């Protein structure tokens, strides 16, 4: 019988839902602007600008919820408490994704009551949420208040930072969606209900801990 | 008056060597300017000041009859004597009353069929102007001088590389705003800002593009089309400019287009001198790298997925 762990309280699920929605709209509208071409647009430029500005503001407010939530709740330990030795743990997780999973080996760091993310997830989420997202927000806020960037060169550099950070977040989203199909059953179900249900064949490894 | 004359005498030698746009003057123009300065002194004694106050007379000049002499000598016509364009009788003082009916020259009176100014395509400008909303609504009264003051016109755009695009665009738009900025008074409620409300980052657009770039036809052989559209026909399609084949290359940057379309991977580097246009200034290398990374990641996931399915079924 698979064990259920309540890992996603309501505030995280609400934050995650809006984060996903805002990110999707921002990616579509951002790509529409970056690759704008007469007659070949995902969205009209005018609408892309409006939606991008609106969802950018939404993402910023939502990020504040995440940031403050992680400050005041114990959820932050899932981002900042790493297995030791750090690089050995990372290597074990990378080995699992590239070889172990095909040899039907159990995951080295399964989900438990104490552990929500494996070491690779932790460092990736940390980089995305504490470096890339703030970068995309700060550069976006600067471009929304264009008078702060009087010099075209400053605008160019800010936009390149915005585009590169936005691209890396899009790449993360793609990989995140795929990796959510690995390891545990119903990962997508878990982020809706809040309960994580580990695969039966991972239980032995988990019970050893 | 003395102060103004002092300023002229102080600054005038500068005009002998450097034009307003910082370009060295040709010997011919310099010589003409020296000559015109000498010849025009008597005219500007009255027409260079708003008040004549000496022992023999006290006159307040009408505003329309007073010229900014510094501006005149820095303008495209600064090397002309006043009497080159105005009737010789103006050389007499007091001026004969009959001169009040004087008809003024139009641009084509001098520039039409003139080989020396053929490069400026005045005939084509006149043809384009005839189709414009200005000709249609303004009729005979709307002459070239409405926008291009014969005593003050400086072609900043031709010298954008030296004076800077920001100055050239500001001065170009100032010609339009002479009449159209009256909408700013708000009496009709139709302020320029309100009429352009649909335009995101409005003030940024006003600083970095000319009114003409959206409100006139794309020019072919001439630099600036004088076929100005009615407001309803103005470009209102963002992608016209915000794409690699930007309309701005055929308008604002028409004669500043680089032979090399890419510089450090950026499309349309000529635009980057003045501003940064999203969609038009995308970076070829960054785009290529991002597509490769995205493609490799996607391919990796597809392969990973199918191996997982295969192993699971074994």
Interface residues (C-beta under 8 A of the other chain):
Chain A: X33 X34 X35 X36 X37 X38 X41 X44 X45 X46 X49 X50 X53 X97 X101 X102 X103 X104 X146 X147 X152 X155 X156 X159 X160 X163 X164 X167 X170 X171 X174 X175 X178 X181 X182
Chain B: X198 X200 X201 X203 X204 X237 X238 X239 X240 X242 X243 X244 X245 X272 X273 X274 X275 X276 X278 X279 X281 X282 X283 X286 X287 X290 X293 X294 X297 X298 X301 X304 X305 X307 X308 X311
